[in-house]
C-alpha cells in the first residue's frame, strides 16, 4: 500500500498500520493536503495526536507540505500560499485537549454537572489527603482511586465505576470533594466527554467534524478513542501500531482498541505500510529490539523484510547533510558510547555535541534531541549544556514538586497557586491548595467541615470562605473547629492576589515569589514582560498538564522518551542507557512475578524503541559502568554488584538489556574519551 492511496481514499473507516518510521503520520499529512486541496473547510477537519508537541509537529508538516504542493512557478505560488493558510487553520490538537474543549461549553457543563478543570499532580495530593478523613487506609485508598481511574478510562457505564460497599462510599465522597472544588481528575475528562457525546444532551456536539484523523491511536484510552469515533461524521482515519504504545496521552492506553479496530467494525479499509524512512541502521536496530515483544514481532519482521528488499521511500541523508558517527561503530547510523561515571557522561556528551555542532554549521540545535531517563539526569544535562553555550528547551520534566505541609519546601507550589488565583480568583481547586499549605495534615479536617458548612448554607467554595472570613472579622464564634485558620489563609491570599493583579510579566513572577524558583526558569526566559496573569498562568499550566517545547530553532530539545511521540530529530542522543533507568528497576524486582516483570519489560521496550527510532540521521546510546552507590540507589539503577574504591562504595551497573537483545544489529561500544579525541582531531 502507498501513502498516495491512503491520501486519496474516500472510505468512511480507514486503519493505517505499520511499524515505526513507515510513514503513518506522513499518510495522515498527505490526507490533510488532499482534503484542503479539494477545498474542504479546515474547520471541518480534526487531527488528533497524543501530545501537544505532536500536534505542533503535525501542523508544521502539513503547512510545509501545502506550501510546496502547488508547484513553484508564479502562477501557482498564490494557490500554494492559500493552501498553506488553510493548513494553518487546520485543527490539530491532543486527545485530552479535544475532550476538555468539548466539556468547556455551557451546554456540556450543564449536562454533566462538572467543570473540566483538571487537577495538577500536586493538587491531586490535596484531594487524596481530604479523602483520608474517611478513615480508609492510605494504600487501600490509593488502590481504589487507581481502580476508579482505570474503569473511567475503560469507559464503563457510570454506575459501574465503583463496586457497592466501601468503594462506593469513597467514590461518592470523592465526587463531592471534586464538585466542591469545581475540578476533575484528568482521567475523568474523556470519561465524562464520551458519556456526554453518547447522551441526548450531547447529540448536537457529536459528529462535529466531517473528517477526523487520529495519529498513534493505540496511545489513547478507550474513552478517548470512543470520543474521537463519536466526533467523526463522514470519515474516520486511525493510524498506529500496537507495539508502539506509550502512556503519554493517558495513564491507561488501549492498544487493543487499535489492534481490533477493523474486527469490531464493519467496512474498515486497512492499509499496511512497509516502507522504511530515515536511517536504515537505526531502523534495523529498532526492529531487532522490538522483535522480542510478542506484539511487536510481526510488524518488525514485515518491515525488516521490506528493507531487505529495498522497499524504501526515503533514503538516509548523504554527503554534506549527513551527521557523522564514529568510524568504530558497527553501523554508520548507530553508536554506543561508554563512559566511566555519570559525571563523565554529562561532561562528555555535551562536549560531543559541541564538537559535532562546530564541525557542521548547517546542523541546527533544534535538530538535536537529548533523551534523559529521569528528572535528575535532565537537570544535570541541562546544566552542562548551558555551560557549553547551548540554549535548551525542556519538556516532560517540568512537574512541580514540593511538600505542601512545610512552607519552606512548598515555595514553588505556593507561587504557582498564587499565579493561578491572580488569573482566576474564583478557582476552587487553587483555594483548596492555598488553604492547605504549612499544615501537617494540609487542614483536611477543617476543609471537610467547610464542605458541610457550605452545603448547609447553599454556598460555593469561595462564598463559604468569604462567609467564614466575615465571621472572623466580626469576632464571632467559630462555626466549626479551626474555621478561622482557613479564614486567615483566605484573607492573606486575597491581599497577595490584589498585589499580583497589578503586575505583569517578570514583575508578576516576583510578586508571587516565582522569580527565584528553578521550576519557573524556562517560563521566565520566554516572557516579553508585558504578559498579564491569565497569559502567564496559561503558559505555566500547560507545562504541568500538556508540556511543550519552545519553538526555538537554536535550542536543543531535552526531554523524556515519551516527548518524542509524534516528533522526530536528525540526531537523537539517549543518555543514561543503563538497566534500572531503561527498563526501570521494576523489570528486575525478584519480588514480582515473571508475568509482571515481562509486562514491564515489554512496555518499557516499546517506549525505548519509539524514542530511538525517531532519529532520522544518527542515534547515539550513552551508557556508563560505575556510579556512587548512594546515587545509584537514590535514582533506582539496577546494581550488579558493589565494590570499594578509595574507601568509597561504588555501584557497578550494566548497559540496558535492550542493546544486547538486538544481537547482530547492536552497535559496538566506543569509549567516550577515545571518541572525543577522534572528533577533536577530525
N, C-alpha and C positions, 0 to 999 in steps of 0.2 A: 504494500500500500504506500502511496506517496502523499506528501503533505498537500500537494495540489488537489488531489482527490478529496481530501478532508475539507479543504477550504471551499470547494465548490459544491459539496454535498448539501442537499436540502432535506435530508431525512430528519424526522422530528426528534428522534433519540439517537445520539451518537456516543459511542465509547471509544476513546483513543488510549490504547495500552502499549507499553513498551518499556524497556529498561531505561536507566538514567542516560541522559545525553543522546537520546534517539530522536529528539525533535518534537516532543509532545507539546511543549509550550509554544514552539515555533508554529505548530499546526493551528493552535488557537489564535496566535497573532495573524497568521495568514487568513483565517476565517474572518477575523475582525476587519482586515483590509478589504476582503471580498465584499462584506456587507456594506461597509462605508462607501466602497466604490460603486455599489448599486444604488446609492442614495438613501440607504436606511438611516432613519433618525438615530443619532448617537444615544439619545436619551432612552431609546427602546432596547438598548443592548447593555447587559450587565456582565462584567467579567469578575469572577470571584477567585481570590488567591488565599493562601494560608496566612500570610503576614503582610504588614504594611510595606515592608521593603520589597516583597514580591510584587505587590501592587504597583509600586513606583517603578520597578524594573520593567514590568509588563507594559506600562504606559509609555515608557521611553522607547521600547522596542516597536510598539505599534506606530508611534509618531515617526520614528526613523524609517519604518517600512513604508508608510504612506507618503513620506517626503520624496522617496525615490520611486514610487510606484507608477508615476505618470510620465516618466522619461525626463530628459534634460534639455530639450530644445525650448526656445522661448514660448512657443505656442502652448506648451503643456505645463510650464512652470507654475502658472496661475492655478491650473487644475490641481497640481500637486500640493500647492500651498493650501488650497481649500480643503483637500483631503486631510492634510496634516492638522488643520484647525479642527476638523471633525473628530480626528483621532484624539486630540487634546480634550474634547468634550465627552469622550467615552467614559462611562462609569466603571472604574476599576477599583475594587475595594476588598478588604479582607472579609472573610466569612462572618467573623464576630461583629465587625463594623456594620455589615449589612443588617444583621439581626437587631442591633442596637438602634439603627436608624428607623427601622420599621416600628419598633416598640416606643419610639420617642414621640410619635404622633398622639394628639389628644384622644383620638378615637381608640387607639390601641391601649393607652393607659386607662381609659375608662372601662374597656372590656376586660383587661387583665387585673386592674386594681393595683398595679405596680408601676414604679418609676425605674427605667433601665439605667440606674446609676450604679455602676459596678464598684464593688469594694476592691481596694488595692490589697496587696499581700499583708501589709502591716495593719490596715483597718480590719481585715478579717480576724486578726488576733483579738481585737476588742470584742468582736462578735462572739468568738469562741469563749472568751472569758465570761461574758454575760450568760452564756448557756450553762456555765458551770454552777450557776446559782440553783439549778435543778437538783444538784447533788449527784449527778451521774459521774462515775469515774472518768478521768480525762482521756485515758486510752480508749475506753469504750465510746466516749463521746466523739472523738476524732474518727473512729471507725464508722460510726453512724453517719456522720456528715459526709465522709467519702462515699459511703453506700448511697446516700441520697443523691449526691452529685453524679455518680455513675448511672443511676437509674434515670435521672433527668437527661443526661447526655444520650442515653439509650432511647429517649423519647417515649417512655412508658405512659400509660394513662395517668391523669392527675391523681387518682385515688390509689395508685399503685407505687407511688414514690416511697412510701414507708409501710412497714408492717404494723398491724394492731399491737397495742401494748405500749411498752417503754419507747419504742421508736416513734410511735405516733405522738406521744407526749413531747418528745424532743423536737420533732418536726414542726408541730403546731406552735411551740414556743419560739422556734427559730423564725417561723414566718411572721409572728408578732413582732419580734425584735427587728427584723429586716423591714417590715412595713412601717414601724415607728421611725426608723432612720431614713426611710424613703430610698432604700438601696436594694440591690440584688447581688447574689453571688454570680461570678462570671459564668458558671455552668448553668445557671438558671435562664440566662438570656435566650439561647437558642431553644430551650425547652418551652419557655413562655411564647416565643415567636412562632414556633411550629404549631402549637395548640391554638394560638390566635388565628393563624392563617387557615387552619382547618375548620374554624368555627364560623358560624353565620355572621358574626360581627366583623370578622376579618376577611370575608369573601371579596370585598372590593379592593383589598390590598394584595390578594393572591393573584397570580398571573399578571403581575405589574409590569413585566418585561416581555417583549416579543422573543428575545434571544437571551439565553443565559449560558455562559461558558464558564466552566469550573476547572481550574488547574489544581493538580495534586488533590484530587477528590478524596483519596484514601486518608488524608490527614484530618479530615473533618469528622466530627462526631456524628452519630446517626441523626441527632436532632438538627444539626447544621445541614447535613445532607438533605434531610426532609424539607427544610426551609428553602433550599436552593431549587429543589424539584418543584415545589409549590409556586415559585415565582415565575417559572417559565411558561409562556403561552404557546409560542409557535415552534421553538426549537430549544433543546437542551443538549449541550455537549459537555461531557466529562472526560478529563484526561488524568492519567495517573499510573501508578504501579504499586501494587500491594506490598512489594518488597522494599519500598522506599518510605514506609510510614514513619512519620516523625510527629511527636506530640508538641507541635508548635501552635496549632490553631485551637487546640483543646487538650485537656488533660487525658481525655478518653477518645482517641481517634478510632475510626471504624473502618479498617481496611476491607472487611468482609462486604461492606456496602459498595465498594468499587469492584471487588472480585466477582460479586454476584449481581452486579448491576444489570447485565443482559439476561441472566437466568430468571430474575424476579419480574421482568417487564417484557411485554410483547413488542416486537418490531424494532428492536435495538440494532443499529448498524455498527458493527465492531470493526475498527481499523487497528491493525497491529503494525507498529513501526519497528523496523530492524536496522535503521540507518545508524551510523556512528559519527557523532560530531566531536570536535575537539581533538586532543592528542590521543593517538591510538594506544600509547603505552599506559597512559592514565586510565583509559577505558579498560584495557586488559587487566590491569591491577585491580580495579574496582570489581570487575566481573569475577575474578578469581576469589575475592573475599566474599562477595555476596552469594556465590555459588554454595557456600556452606550453610546458608539459610534455606530451609526447605521451601519457603515461599518465594525465594529469590532465584533458586537454581534454574527453573525453566526459562525465565526471561534472560538470565545471564548467558545460558547456553545458546539461546536463539541469537543474541547479539554477537556472541563470540564467533558463531558460525558465519554470520553476515560479514563480520570484519575480516575473517579469513578469506572470504570470497571477494573481498574488495568492494563491498556494498557500502560505500561511504558517500555522504552528501557534502561533506566539508572536510578538507584535509587540515592538518595542523599547520600553523604558520611556518614559513621557512625564511632563510636569509636574514635581512636586517630586522624583520618583525619578530623573529623567534627569540624566546627567552632562554638563555643558556643554562644548562645544568652541568654539574661536574662530569668530566670525562670518565671518571671512575665508576659512575653509576651503571647498573646493569642495563637500564633502559634510558634513552635520552630524555624522556619526559618526566621520569620519577626518580627521586633520590631519597635516601635515608641518611640523615646527619646525626652523628652521635657525639654528645658532649659528656664531660665527666660529672658535672654537677648542675643543678638548676640555675645557679648564678652564672655559670659559664654559658648555659643555653640562652639566658636573657641577653647577655652581653654579645655572644657570638652571632645569634640570629639577627639582631638589629644591625650589627656590623656587616653581616652578609647582605642584608637588604640595602644598606648604604652603598656598598661596593657595586651591587647589581644596578642600582639606580644611576650611579655615576658613570657606569660603563654603557648605559642605554638611555640616552636623553629622551628618546621617544616614548619611553615607558612612563605612564602617569602613576602617581601614588594610588589613585582611585582603582587602578587595575590590579592592585595587590590586596589580598585578603589574608589576614593572620588569624588563625583559629586558636582560641585559648580554651583549655579544658575546664577552667573554673574562674571564679571572680578574682581569686588571689593571683593567678597566673596573668589574667588580663591586666590587673593593676600594675604588676611588675613589668610586663612587656610594654605597657603604655608609658611608664616612667622612662624606660630605656630608649624607646623610640623617640620620645621628645628630646632626650639628651643627645640623640644622633641628629637632631634637627628636623625631624618629621612632624608634620601635623597628623593628628589621629582623630578619627571619628569612631565612637564605640557604641555598640548596641548589644542588648542581651544580658548585660551585667550592671544595669542601672537601677535595679530594685533597691528601694530604700530599706535600710536595716537599722536596728537600734532596739533598746529596751525601754518601752514606754513607762515602766514602773520607776525608772530612775531618771530624773531630769537631765543629769549630766550625760547620759547615754541616749537621750531622745532628742537632741538638738535638731538633727536633720529632719526627723519626723515632725517635730513641732513647727519647723519652718515651712514644711510642705502644707501642713494643716492650716497655718495662718494664711498662706498664699491662697489656699482653697477657699477659706472664709472671706478673704478680701475680694475674691472673684465672685463667690456665691454665698452671701451672708446667711441664707436660709437653708444651707446644706446640712441636713440632719446627721449624716454619717460623719461629717467633719466635726460637728459639735460634739458628737459622741466621743471621738478621739481626743478632742481638746480637753474635755472634762475628765478624761481618764489619766492624763499624764501626771507622773510624780507620785502615784499611789501604788502600793504593792499589789493590790487587787484591782487596779485601774478603776476604782469606785464602782465596781459592778453591782454591789449590794444597793448602793444609793440609786444607781441607774434603773435597776429593776423596780424600785419604789417609785421612781419618776414616771415609769411607764404606767403603773397603776394610778398615780396622781393625775396624769394626763387623760387617761380613759374616763376617770370619774368626772372630769370637768369638760370632756369633749374638746381637748386641746391637742394641737400638733406638737411636735417635739420642741421647736423654737418657742412656741407660745407657752408651753409648760415651763421651760427655763426662764422665760421672761416673767411669768407669774411668780415663780419661786424667788426670783431676784427682787421683785416688788415687795413681797412679804418680808424679805431680809432687810430691805431698806426701811420698811415701816417698823422694824424691830418686833415683828410678830413671832409667835412660837413657830418652831419648825413644823411644817406639815407632815414631815416624815423624817426618820433618822438620817442625819448627815445631808439633809437637803441643802443647807447653806454652804456646804463645801462645793456643791455644784454651782450654787449662785455666785460664789466668789470667782470660780473659774470662768463662768459666763460673763461676769462683769469685766474681768481682766481681758478676756477675749474681745469684748466689744470695744474697749479702749484701744487695743492694739490694731484692730480692724480699721477703726476710724483713722488712725495714723497711716496705716498701709495704703488705704484707698486714695490718699493724696499723692502717692508716689508712683513713679513709672520706671521701667527698665531696671538698671542696676541699683538705683535708689530704692526701688521696691524690694529687691532682694536683701539689701541691707536692713530695711525696716522689719522684715520678717525673720531676720537672723540667718539668712541663707548665703550671705556673701563669702563667708569663710568655711563653708561646708563643701567637702570634696564631691559629694553627690550632686551638687548643683554647678560644678565647674564647667561641664560641657554646655549646659544651658546658658550660663553667663557669657560664655565665649560666643554664642550665637546671637545674642541680643544686640540691637542697634542702640537702645537706650530710651526709646520713646514708647515702648510697649506698655499697655495698661495691664491691670491684674488679671483680667479674663484671658488675654493673649498669653501671658507668661505662664499662667496656671495650665492652660490647654496644652502648651508645649511640654511642661513637666509631667502632666498626667499621661500624655501619650507615651512618654518614656517609661512609665510604670506599667501601663496596660498593653500597649502595642508599640514597642520600641522601633525606632527607625534611624538609619544612618543619615548624617547630614549630607546634602548633595554638594559635596566639595571635591573638585577634580584633583586637588593637591593634598588630599588627606588619605592616609592608609586606613582601610576598614579593619577594625579589630572586633571580633565577635565570637559567638559560640557556633558550634556545628549547625544548630537549628537556624541561625540567622542567614545561612546560605540557601535556605529553601526558597525557590523561585528566583534565585540570582545566580551569577557566575562571576569569575575573575580570571584574568590571564594567568596570574601567579597565585597559588594557594600554598600557604605555609601552615602546617598543622603542628603546633607546639605541644610539648608535654605528652608525646605519644608513648605512654607507659601504662602497664596494667594497673588498674585502680582508678586511673583517670579515664581511659578509653580501652576496654569497657570499665565501668565503675566497679568498685570493690564488691558490690553485692553479687557480681557474677562469679565470685570465688569463695563466698562465705560457705564454710562447711556445715553451718547450722541450717542452711537451706536444703531443700530437696533438689534432686537432679533436674526435675521439671522446671522448678523456679529459676535455677541457675541458667538453664538452657533458654528460657524465655527472655531473661535479662540479656544474656549474651547475644541473642538474635536481634532484640530491639536496639541494643547499642550498636550492633553491626550495621543495621540499616541506617542509623544516624551517622555513623562513621563514613559509610560509603556515599551517602547522598551529599556529604560535605566534600570529600576529597575529589569526587568525580566532577565537581563544578569547576575544576581547574582546566581551562581551555588550552594553555600552553605548557605550564610547568607545575609540578607538585613536589613539595619538599616535606618529608616527615621528619620531625625533630624529636630526638629522644635523649635520655641521659642515663647513666649507670648507677650513680650513688646520690644520696640526699641525706642531710642531717635527720636523725631518727625522729626528732620532735616535729620537724616539718613534714616528714613522710606520714607520720601517724595523724597529725593535725589535718592534712589535706586528703587523707584516706588513700594513699598509694598502696599497692599490693606489695608488701615487703617480702622478698625471697629469703633473706637472712640478715643478720645484724653482725657487724664486726666493729672492733675498736681501732680507731686511728688517732694517734696522738692524744690519748685519753678521752676522745670524743666518740660517742656511739653513732655509727653511720649505717644507714639502711641501704641494702643492695636491692635495686629494682630492675625490672626487665622491660624491654620494648613491648608494646601492645601485641597481644597474641594474634591480632589480625594480620600483621605483617608476615608472620610465619605461615599463616593459613594460605597466603597467596602462592606458596610454593615457588615454582619456576618464574612466576610473574612478579615476585617480590624483588624490590631493588636491593642491590648490595649496599653495605653500610660504608659511609665515608666519614672519617674523623673530622670533627668540626675545625680544629686548628689547621689540619692539612688542607682542608677546603679553603679556608680564609687565605692561607699562604699562596695557594694556587690562583685565587682570584686577584690577589694583590700583584702577582707577577704578570698577569694577563694584560 
